Amino acid sequence: MLTYRERGLDQKDKGTTGHAVLLLHAFPLSAEMWEPQLDMLTKNGYVALAPNVYGVDGSPSRKAWTFCDYADELAQLLQQLGIATVTVVGLSMGGYQAFELWKRHPEQVASLVLCDTRAESDTPQATQNRQEFMKAVRDKGAVEAVRRMLPQVFREGAERSREEELFSSMVMQQSGEAIAETMAAIAGRTDSTPILETVTCPTTIITGTGDRLTPPNLAESMHRAIPHAENLQLDNAGHLSNMEQPEAFNRLLLSHLGKLRLRDLG
């Protein structure tokens, strides 16, 4: 069974809104990246759940797993916890997983928040780069993932020693093999652009204005394709926008959830 961080599960039938939020983490991090959002959500009456992918922070290791496998496991986890529907918040890799959950289990998805992500599959050059990354981390371990990714994930020129330390700490808790298997799942994902027009649930797209890995133009292309989606930009944030600007990110997330609550009441 996947490990996870949670807030409010023991109270989900005792005075909360009853609505749950599923937070899907970025690569090569863990559910720990969502701590500022977990605390905020429970303070505002929501149930919050942040699982770890295979091989990360106690989740069972698995060879050659795919996002199809992971989406099915997430759906099973929700059923086991007695959660019927969720708002799925996916950042970067988590966004890829959110698309897969929508494809395979749309009845469990009440709404989507797609953060610093893309719908397209990899180009041949990107696939080659990922293969090189996998070999390097298998040979040299998690420190190689930190070396390669840390310069890219936060906005350029920002003072962010705390965020860098947290990023490095989360990555260094993982094995090179687990990181490589997760990267293989990313490389093997299917193109989600054809299904964007089928996303009928309320959807908000959030992107850091300084995101160099999935820049705002990719968010705009998703915005044009998803019916009635809202496209928001987060100033002074890079790829890991929830970590770099947690308070501003939380406001945007709460706004999305508030609109969903009003719609349900109406």
C-alpha beads as a LAMMPS data file, in Angstrom:
LAMMPS data file: protein, C-alpha beads

266 atoms
265 bonds

1 atom types
1 bond types

-500.0 500.0 xlo xhi
-500.0 500.0 ylo yhi
-500.0 500.0 zlo zhi

Masses

1 110.0

Atoms # bond

1 1 1 0.000 0.000 0.000
2 1 1 1.220 3.493 -0.806
3 1 1 2.422 5.616 2.078
4 1 1 0.928 9.077 2.404
5 1 1 0.695 12.228 4.460
6 1 1 -2.778 13.285 5.480
7 1 1 -4.753 15.811 7.424
8 1 1 -8.341 15.448 8.552
9 1 1 -9.010 11.833 7.588
10 1 1 -10.178 11.045 11.103
11 1 1 -12.562 13.999 10.916
12 1 1 -13.928 13.575 7.400
13 1 1 -17.387 12.680 8.686
14 1 1 -17.269 14.987 11.727
15 1 1 -17.752 18.575 10.735
16 1 1 -15.475 19.003 7.721
17 1 1 -16.866 19.986 4.338
18 1 1 -16.667 16.340 3.390
19 1 1 -14.631 17.316 0.322
20 1 1 -11.171 15.824 -0.054
21 1 1 -8.082 17.069 -1.857
22 1 1 -5.552 14.665 -3.383
23 1 1 -2.070 16.200 -3.755
24 1 1 0.267 14.517 -6.264
25 1 1 3.928 15.417 -5.883
26 1 1 6.612 16.419 -8.372
27 1 1 9.667 14.446 -9.459
28 1 1 12.005 13.591 -7.784
29 1 1 10.381 14.697 -4.542
30 1 1 7.931 13.210 -2.054
31 1 1 4.647 14.089 -0.370
32 1 1 6.680 16.243 2.032
33 1 1 6.641 19.012 -0.584
34 1 1 2.922 19.515 0.170
35 1 1 3.273 20.246 3.898
36 1 1 2.293 23.949 3.581
37 1 1 -0.817 22.939 1.650
38 1 1 -1.751 20.055 3.966
39 1 1 -1.804 22.371 6.967
40 1 1 -3.720 25.089 5.135
41 1 1 -6.364 22.699 3.818
42 1 1 -7.167 21.142 7.164
43 1 1 -7.416 24.587 8.774
44 1 1 -10.057 25.424 6.181
45 1 1 -12.093 22.279 6.759
46 1 1 -10.859 20.045 3.958
47 1 1 -9.578 16.489 4.069
48 1 1 -6.106 16.404 2.499
49 1 1 -4.154 13.389 1.247
50 1 1 -0.665 13.378 -0.295
51 1 1 0.627 9.939 -1.369
52 1 1 4.178 8.943 -2.283
53 1 1 4.977 7.210 -5.568
54 1 1 6.482 3.734 -5.621
55 1 1 9.834 3.477 -3.867
56 1 1 9.547 6.874 -2.153
57 1 1 9.282 7.492 1.596
58 1 1 8.110 3.982 2.453
59 1 1 5.857 3.274 -0.518
60 1 1 6.642 -0.208 -1.885
61 1 1 9.240 -0.415 -4.636
62 1 1 8.041 -1.556 -8.025
63 1 1 9.884 -2.307 -11.255
64 1 1 8.774 -0.914 -14.598
65 1 1 5.666 0.753 -13.208
66 1 1 3.557 3.111 -15.276
67 1 1 1.227 5.996 -14.542
68 1 1 -1.633 3.638 -15.427
69 1 1 -0.513 1.408 -12.545
70 1 1 -0.228 4.385 -10.234
71 1 1 -3.624 5.853 -11.167
72 1 1 -5.285 2.516 -10.439
73 1 1 -3.474 2.332 -7.095
74 1 1 -4.602 5.856 -6.223
75 1 1 -8.201 4.963 -7.044
76 1 1 -7.949 1.892 -4.832
77 1 1 -6.412 3.929 -2.003
78 1 1 -9.286 6.409 -2.125
79 1 1 -11.805 3.584 -1.976
80 1 1 -10.015 2.007 0.990
81 1 1 -10.106 5.333 2.831
82 1 1 -13.788 5.838 2.099
83 1 1 -13.239 8.889 -0.122
84 1 1 -15.677 8.990 -3.033
85 1 1 -14.415 12.010 -4.988
86 1 1 -11.483 14.387 -4.789
87 1 1 -10.060 17.573 -6.160
88 1 1 -6.812 16.390 -7.725
89 1 1 -3.902 18.813 -7.386
90 1 1 -0.943 17.681 -9.483
91 1 1 2.339 19.548 -9.873
92 1 1 4.722 18.669 -12.703
93 1 1 4.834 14.835 -12.642
94 1 1 1.752 15.005 -10.442
95 1 1 -0.040 16.698 -13.330
96 1 1 0.777 13.759 -15.605
97 1 1 -0.704 11.464 -12.979
98 1 1 -3.773 13.680 -12.660
99 1 1 -4.419 13.300 -16.388
100 1 1 -4.118 9.525 -16.060
101 1 1 -6.525 9.459 -13.122
102 1 1 -9.030 11.458 -15.180
103 1 1 -8.651 9.032 -18.110
104 1 1 -9.088 5.884 -16.016
105 1 1 -11.260 6.940 -13.068
106 1 1 -13.143 10.142 -13.971
107 1 1 -15.956 9.302 -11.570
108 1 1 -13.548 9.918 -8.677
109 1 1 -12.364 13.321 -9.915
110 1 1 -14.513 16.248 -8.761
111 1 1 -12.116 18.894 -10.091
112 1 1 -8.529 19.402 -11.250
113 1 1 -5.770 21.837 -10.335
114 1 1 -2.913 21.413 -12.821
115 1 1 0.288 23.076 -11.654
116 1 1 3.515 23.681 -13.588
117 1 1 2.877 20.749 -15.895
118 1 1 2.238 19.843 -19.515
119 1 1 -0.099 17.583 -21.470
120 1 1 2.335 16.660 -24.261
121 1 1 4.410 13.500 -24.280
122 1 1 8.186 13.711 -24.668
123 1 1 10.010 14.655 -27.837
124 1 1 12.713 12.216 -29.041
125 1 1 15.367 14.546 -27.605
126 1 1 13.612 14.684 -24.230
127 1 1 13.374 10.881 -24.195
128 1 1 17.108 10.615 -24.864
129 1 1 17.831 13.111 -22.076
130 1 1 15.729 11.087 -19.665
131 1 1 17.576 7.890 -20.589
132 1 1 20.877 9.604 -19.827
133 1 1 19.452 10.872 -16.526
134 1 1 18.335 7.359 -15.522
135 1 1 21.761 5.883 -16.223
136 1 1 23.482 8.653 -14.281
137 1 1 21.366 8.288 -11.135
138 1 1 21.669 4.505 -11.223
139 1 1 25.447 4.899 -11.386
140 1 1 25.888 7.782 -8.937
141 1 1 22.750 7.793 -6.766
142 1 1 20.402 10.529 -5.613
143 1 1 23.162 13.146 -5.387
144 1 1 23.262 13.143 -9.188
145 1 1 19.547 13.947 -9.354
146 1 1 20.121 16.896 -7.021
147 1 1 23.067 18.121 -9.095
148 1 1 21.129 17.987 -12.352
149 1 1 17.770 19.324 -11.209
150 1 1 18.402 21.870 -8.461
151 1 1 19.581 24.617 -10.855
152 1 1 16.334 24.336 -12.859
153 1 1 13.431 24.026 -10.453
154 1 1 13.372 27.459 -8.811
155 1 1 13.119 30.832 -10.521
156 1 1 16.381 32.221 -11.750
157 1 1 18.190 34.664 -9.480
158 1 1 16.041 34.099 -6.384
159 1 1 17.408 33.781 -2.848
160 1 1 16.009 30.429 -1.796
161 1 1 18.433 28.617 0.517
162 1 1 15.628 27.090 2.600
163 1 1 13.805 25.734 -0.450
164 1 1 17.036 24.369 -1.918
165 1 1 17.852 22.587 1.335
166 1 1 14.358 21.080 1.490
167 1 1 14.548 19.967 -2.137
168 1 1 17.941 18.325 -1.604
169 1 1 16.817 16.651 1.616
170 1 1 13.764 15.068 -0.017
171 1 1 15.742 13.779 -2.991
172 1 1 18.617 12.426 -0.918
173 1 1 16.241 10.218 1.073
174 1 1 15.602 8.190 -2.089
175 1 1 17.639 5.528 -3.839
176 1 1 19.033 6.078 -7.303
177 1 1 17.054 3.055 -8.480
178 1 1 13.731 4.461 -7.232
179 1 1 14.462 7.800 -8.916
180 1 1 15.347 6.032 -12.172
181 1 1 12.168 3.917 -12.107
182 1 1 10.089 7.063 -11.593
183 1 1 11.849 8.799 -14.466
184 1 1 11.119 5.763 -16.645
185 1 1 7.421 6.141 -15.827
186 1 1 7.594 9.806 -16.846
187 1 1 9.345 8.941 -20.109
188 1 1 6.770 6.250 -20.880
189 1 1 3.689 8.385 -20.292
190 1 1 1.149 8.819 -23.082
191 1 1 0.236 12.088 -24.760
192 1 1 -2.676 13.685 -22.903
193 1 1 -3.408 16.463 -25.388
194 1 1 -6.146 14.445 -27.173
195 1 1 -8.172 14.115 -23.956
196 1 1 -8.031 17.751 -22.857
197 1 1 -11.348 18.540 -24.549
198 1 1 -12.965 15.729 -22.531
199 1 1 -12.064 17.348 -19.185
200 1 1 -15.523 18.454 -18.113
201 1 1 -14.836 18.940 -14.414
202 1 1 -13.887 22.395 -13.028
203 1 1 -10.217 22.960 -13.808
204 1 1 -7.672 25.553 -12.709
205 1 1 -4.178 25.800 -14.180
206 1 1 -1.441 27.391 -12.048
207 1 1 2.047 28.185 -13.381
208 1 1 4.965 30.103 -11.941
209 1 1 5.901 33.013 -14.191
210 1 1 9.536 31.978 -13.840
211 1 1 8.993 28.288 -14.607
212 1 1 11.752 27.228 -17.008
213 1 1 10.763 23.540 -17.259
214 1 1 7.054 23.962 -18.065
215 1 1 6.746 27.651 -18.982
216 1 1 3.475 29.600 -19.081
217 1 1 2.959 29.093 -22.834
218 1 1 2.334 25.385 -22.157
219 1 1 -0.297 26.316 -19.588
220 1 1 -1.962 28.561 -22.162
221 1 1 -2.184 25.688 -24.651
222 1 1 -3.935 23.552 -22.025
223 1 1 -6.188 26.467 -21.144
224 1 1 -7.333 26.780 -24.760
225 1 1 -8.127 23.064 -24.986
226 1 1 -9.864 22.376 -21.638
227 1 1 -13.450 23.673 -21.611
228 1 1 -13.997 26.547 -19.145
229 1 1 -10.585 26.134 -17.505
230 1 1 -9.097 29.018 -15.548
231 1 1 -5.467 29.882 -16.231
232 1 1 -3.536 31.609 -13.417
233 1 1 0.083 32.713 -13.122
234 1 1 2.038 32.948 -9.903
235 1 1 4.572 35.780 -9.778
236 1 1 8.051 35.264 -8.364
237 1 1 7.798 31.485 -8.673
238 1 1 9.554 28.874 -10.750
239 1 1 8.696 25.238 -11.429
240 1 1 7.999 24.297 -7.807
241 1 1 5.554 27.146 -7.310
242 1 1 3.893 25.699 -4.200
243 1 1 7.251 25.602 -2.401
244 1 1 8.594 28.945 -3.607
245 1 1 5.408 30.960 -3.012
246 1 1 3.325 28.814 -0.606
247 1 1 1.039 31.566 0.679
248 1 1 0.159 32.859 -2.786
249 1 1 -0.259 29.283 -4.045
250 1 1 -2.566 28.493 -1.129
251 1 1 -4.753 31.484 -1.936
252 1 1 -5.214 30.301 -5.517
253 1 1 -5.978 26.762 -4.367
254 1 1 -8.504 27.974 -1.794
255 1 1 -10.156 30.143 -4.441
256 1 1 -10.612 27.101 -6.689
257 1 1 -12.051 25.058 -3.833
258 1 1 -14.317 27.902 -2.754
259 1 1 -15.834 28.160 -6.219
260 1 1 -16.379 24.413 -6.232
261 1 1 -18.133 24.626 -2.860
262 1 1 -20.401 27.437 -4.085
263 1 1 -21.301 25.453 -7.170
264 1 1 -22.210 22.414 -5.073
265 1 1 -24.324 24.540 -2.719
266 1 1 -26.099 26.100 -5.679

Bonds

1 1 1 2
2 1 2 3
3 1 3 4
4 1 4 5
5 1 5 6
6 1 6 7
7 1 7 8
8 1 8 9
9 1 9 10
10 1 10 11
11 1 11 12
12 1 12 13
13 1 13 14
14 1 14 15
15 1 15 16
16 1 16 17
17 1 17 18
18 1 18 19
19 1 19 20
20 1 20 21
21 1 21 22
22 1 22 23
23 1 23 24
24 1 24 25
25 1 25 26
26 1 26 27
27 1 27 28
28 1 28 29
29 1 29 30
30 1 30 31
31 1 31 32
32 1 32 33
33 1 33 34
34 1 34 35
35 1 35 36
36 1 36 37
37 1 37 38
38 1 38 39
39 1 39 40
40 1 40 41
41 1 41 42
42 1 42 43
43 1 43 44
44 1 44 45
45 1 45 46
46 1 46 47
47 1 47 48
48 1 48 49
49 1 49 50
50 1 50 51
51 1 51 52
52 1 52 53
53 1 53 54
54 1 54 55
55 1 55 56
56 1 56 57
57 1 57 58
58 1 58 59
59 1 59 60
60 1 60 61
61 1 61 62
62 1 62 63
63 1 63 64
64 1 64 65
65 1 65 66
66 1 66 67
67 1 67 68
68 1 68 69
69 1 69 70
70 1 70 71
71 1 71 72
72 1 72 73
73 1 73 74
74 1 74 75
75 1 75 76
76 1 76 77
77 1 77 78
78 1 78 79
79 1 79 80
80 1 80 81
81 1 81 82
82 1 82 83
83 1 83 84
84 1 84 85
85 1 85 86
86 1 86 87
87 1 87 88
88 1 88 89
89 1 89 90
90 1 90 91
91 1 91 92
92 1 92 93
93 1 93 94
94 1 94 95
95 1 95 96
96 1 96 97
97 1 97 98
98 1 98 99
99 1 99 100
100 1 100 101
101 1 101 102
102 1 102 103
103 1 103 104
104 1 104 105
105 1 105 106
106 1 106 107
107 1 107 108
108 1 108 109
109 1 109 110
110 1 110 111
111 1 111 112
112 1 112 113
113 1 113 114
114 1 114 115
115 1 115 116
116 1 116 117
117 1 117 118
118 1 118 119
119 1 119 120
120 1 120 121
121 1 121 122
122 1 122 123
123 1 123 124
124 1 124 125
125 1 125 126
126 1 126 127
127 1 127 128
128 1 128 129
129 1 129 130
130 1 130 131
131 1 131 132
132 1 132 133
133 1 133 134
134 1 134 135
135 1 135 136
136 1 136 137
137 1 137 138
138 1 138 139
139 1 139 140
140 1 140 141
141 1 141 142
142 1 142 143
143 1 143 144
144 1 144 145
145 1 145 146
146 1 146 147
147 1 147 148
148 1 148 149
149 1 149 150
150 1 150 151
151 1 151 152
152 1 152 153
153 1 153 154
154 1 154 155
155 1 155 156
156 1 156 157
157 1 157 158
158 1 158 159
159 1 159 160
160 1 160 161
161 1 161 162
162 1 162 163
163 1 163 164
164 1 164 165
165 1 165 166
166 1 166 167
167 1 167 168
168 1 168 169
169 1 169 170
170 1 170 171
171 1 171 172
172 1 172 173
173 1 173 174
174 1 174 175
175 1 175 176
176 1 176 177
177 1 177 178
178 1 178 179
179 1 179 180
180 1 180 181
181 1 181 182
182 1 182 183
183 1 183 184
184 1 184 185
185 1 185 186
186 1 186 187
187 1 187 188
188 1 188 189
189 1 189 190
190 1 190 191
191 1 191 192
192 1 192 193
193 1 193 194
194 1 194 195
195 1 195 196
196 1 196 197
197 1 197 198
198 1 198 199
199 1 199 200
200 1 200 201
201 1 201 202
202 1 202 203
203 1 203 204
204 1 204 205
205 1 205 206
206 1 206 207
207 1 207 208
208 1 208 209
209 1 209 210
210 1 210 211
211 1 211 212
212 1 212 213
213 1 213 214
214 1 214 215
215 1 215 216
216 1 216 217
217 1 217 218
218 1 218 219
219 1 219 220
220 1 220 221
221 1 221 222
222 1 222 223
223 1 223 224
224 1 224 225
225 1 225 226
226 1 226 227
227 1 227 228
228 1 228 229
229 1 229 230
230 1 230 231
231 1 231 232
232 1 232 233
233 1 233 234
234 1 234 235
235 1 235 236
236 1 236 237
237 1 237 238
238 1 238 239
239 1 239 240
240 1 240 241
241 1 241 242
242 1 242 243
243 1 243 244
244 1 244 245
245 1 245 246
246 1 246 247
247 1 247 248
248 1 248 249
249 1 249 250
250 1 250 251
251 1 251 252
252 1 252 253
253 1 253 254
254 1 254 255
255 1 255 256
256 1 256 257
257 1 257 258
258 1 258 259
259 1 259 260
260 1 260 261
261 1 261 262
262 1 262 263
263 1 263 264
264 1 264 265
265 1 265 266
